[in-house]
Amino acid sequence: MQLGDGISQSLRATGIAPAVSSRTLWNSHVDATTLLRAARMAVEANRRKPMSKTSLVSIVDDDRFFRESMRRLMRSLAYTAEAFGSAADFLASPRVAETRCLIADVNMPAMTGIELYRHLIEAGRGIPTILVTAYPNDVDRIGALNDGVVCYLRKPVDEQHLTRCLHAALTARRAR
């Protein structure tokens, strides 16, 4: 077995490169140490993920483009995601009981994200919630955070900040 074949097996084991051959590795001008370091970092990052693919992140936003882009982002981060166009659609869904984290838009018609969060609390179904808005204001932010919302984020959402909020939401869920 060549050194490149061992690296290929290591990368396949981590899921980084399902079909990397030694020829690909040597032709790519990347040294073995760099590849192994990347594989170890990927394994460590996977170990630190706060929830598994069986946990559900529900996204509630009346903006179809934002909702679908957030759903794709959650899936790219290895979360199961379900998207809803309104609070009423989410509340009528059988997925409410499965939801481990809720990402909701603050400004939606009929029921806002803040109202949705409060409704869930009053119904005894507290779900760790991240609120997002294109129109942030201090009164809503302070009120929501005082009520127990995990994060209040401005759109467009910073992916790293959202990832930290997801971790905090899921850690809070486990502590209950």
C-alpha positions as CSV (number, residue, x, y, z in Angstrom):
1,M,0.0,0.0,0.0
2,Q,1.3,3.5,-0.9
3,L,1.2,6.4,1.5
4,G,-1.4,8.1,-0.6
5,D,-3.7,5.0,-0.3
6,G,-3.6,5.3,3.5
7,I,-4.4,9.0,3.4
8,S,-7.3,8.2,1.0
9,Q,-8.6,5.6,3.5
10,S,-8.3,8.2,6.4
11,L,-10.2,10.8,4.4
12,R,-12.9,8.4,3.4
13,A,-13.3,7.3,7.0
14,T,-14.0,10.9,8.1
15,G,-16.4,11.5,5.2
16,I,-14.3,14.3,3.8
17,A,-13.5,12.6,0.6
18,P,-15.6,9.6,-0.3
19,A,-13.5,8.6,-3.3
20,V,-10.1,10.2,-3.2
21,S,-7.5,8.1,-4.9
22,S,-3.7,8.3,-4.3
23,R,-3.3,9.6,-7.9
24,T,-5.7,12.4,-7.1
25,L,-3.8,13.2,-3.9
26,W,-0.4,13.3,-5.6
27,N,-1.6,15.2,-8.6
28,S,-3.2,17.9,-6.4
29,H,0.1,19.2,-5.0
30,V,-1.2,19.0,-1.4
31,D,1.2,17.3,1.0
32,A,0.1,14.4,3.2
33,T,0.6,16.3,6.4
34,T,-1.9,19.0,5.3
35,L,-4.5,16.4,4.3
36,L,-4.2,14.4,7.5
37,R,-4.4,17.6,9.6
38,A,-7.6,18.5,7.7
39,A,-9.0,15.0,8.3
40,R,-8.3,15.3,12.0
41,M,-9.9,18.7,12.2
42,A,-13.1,17.4,10.5
43,V,-13.3,14.4,12.9
44,E,-12.9,16.8,15.9
45,A,-15.5,19.2,14.5
46,N,-18.0,16.3,14.0
47,R,-17.4,15.2,17.6
48,R,-18.3,18.7,18.9
49,K,-21.6,19.0,16.9
50,P,-24.4,19.7,19.4
51,M,-27.0,17.6,17.8
52,S,-27.4,14.6,15.5
53,K,-29.3,14.4,12.2
54,T,-32.2,12.9,14.1
55,S,-32.9,16.2,15.9
56,L,-35.1,18.7,14.1
57,V,-34.5,22.5,13.6
58,S,-37.8,24.1,12.5
59,I,-37.7,27.4,10.5
60,V,-40.7,29.7,10.4
61,D,-40.5,32.6,8.1
62,D,-42.9,34.2,5.6
63,D,-40.1,35.0,3.2
64,R,-39.8,31.9,1.0
65,F,-36.3,32.6,-0.2
66,F,-34.9,33.2,3.3
67,R,-36.8,30.2,4.7
68,E,-35.5,27.8,2.0
69,S,-32.0,29.2,2.2
70,M,-32.0,28.7,6.0
71,R,-33.3,25.1,5.5
72,R,-30.5,24.4,3.1
73,L,-27.9,25.9,5.5
74,M,-29.2,23.8,8.4
75,R,-28.9,20.7,6.3
76,S,-25.4,21.6,5.2
77,L,-24.5,21.8,8.9
78,A,-25.9,18.3,9.3
79,Y,-29.1,19.2,11.0
80,T,-32.5,17.9,10.0
81,A,-34.6,20.9,9.0
82,E,-38.3,21.6,8.3
83,A,-39.5,25.0,6.9
84,F,-42.9,26.6,7.5
85,G,-44.3,29.7,5.9
86,S,-46.2,30.9,9.0
87,A,-46.6,30.4,12.7
88,A,-50.0,28.8,12.0
89,D,-48.5,26.2,9.6
90,F,-45.9,25.3,12.2
91,L,-48.4,25.0,15.1
92,A,-50.7,22.8,12.9
93,S,-47.8,20.5,12.1
94,P,-47.1,17.3,13.8
95,R,-43.4,18.4,13.8
96,V,-43.9,20.8,16.8
97,A,-43.3,18.0,19.3
98,E,-40.1,16.9,17.5
99,T,-38.6,20.3,17.2
100,R,-35.4,20.7,19.2
101,C,-34.7,24.3,18.1
102,L,-36.9,26.9,16.4
103,I,-35.7,29.7,14.2
104,A,-38.5,32.2,13.6
105,D,-38.8,35.6,11.9
106,V,-39.8,38.4,14.2
107,N,-42.0,40.2,11.6
108,M,-44.6,37.9,10.2
109,P,-48.3,38.6,9.5
110,A,-50.9,37.1,11.8
111,M,-48.5,35.9,14.5
112,T,-45.0,37.3,14.9
113,G,-42.0,35.2,16.0
114,I,-42.2,36.7,19.4
115,E,-45.9,35.9,19.7
116,L,-45.1,32.3,18.5
117,Y,-42.4,31.9,21.1
118,R,-44.8,33.2,23.9
119,H,-47.6,31.0,22.7
120,L,-45.4,27.9,22.9
121,I,-44.3,28.8,26.4
122,E,-47.9,29.3,27.5
123,A,-48.9,26.0,26.0
124,G,-46.1,24.2,27.9
125,R,-44.1,23.5,24.8
126,G,-41.0,25.6,25.4
127,I,-38.7,25.2,22.4
128,P,-35.3,26.9,22.5
129,T,-35.8,29.7,20.0
130,I,-33.6,31.9,17.8
131,L,-35.4,35.0,16.4
132,V,-34.3,36.6,13.2
133,T,-35.3,40.0,11.7
134,A,-34.5,42.4,9.0
135,Y,-35.9,45.2,11.2
136,P,-34.2,44.9,14.6
137,N,-35.2,47.2,17.5
138,D,-33.9,47.3,21.0
139,V,-37.4,47.0,22.7
140,D,-38.2,43.7,20.9
141,R,-34.7,42.4,21.4
142,I,-34.5,43.1,25.1
143,G,-38.1,41.8,25.7
144,A,-37.5,38.6,23.8
145,L,-34.1,37.9,25.5
146,N,-35.7,38.6,28.9
147,D,-38.5,36.2,28.0
148,G,-35.9,33.4,27.4
149,V,-35.2,33.6,23.6
150,V,-31.7,32.2,23.0
151,C,-30.6,34.7,20.4
152,Y,-32.1,37.7,18.5
153,L,-30.2,38.0,15.1
154,R,-30.3,40.6,12.4
155,K,-30.8,39.5,8.8
156,P,-28.7,38.7,6.8
157,V,-27.7,36.2,9.5
158,D,-24.0,35.6,10.1
159,E,-23.4,31.9,9.8
160,Q,-20.8,31.7,12.6
161,H,-23.1,33.6,15.0
162,L,-26.0,31.4,14.1
163,T,-23.9,28.3,14.7
164,R,-23.0,29.6,18.2
165,C,-26.7,30.3,18.8
166,L,-27.7,26.8,17.7
167,H,-25.2,25.3,20.1
168,A,-26.5,27.4,22.9
169,A,-30.1,26.5,22.1
170,L,-29.4,22.8,22.0
171,T,-27.3,22.9,25.2
172,A,-30.3,24.7,26.9
173,R,-32.6,22.0,25.6
174,R,-30.4,19.2,27.1
175,A,-30.3,21.0,30.4
176,R,-34.1,20.9,30.8
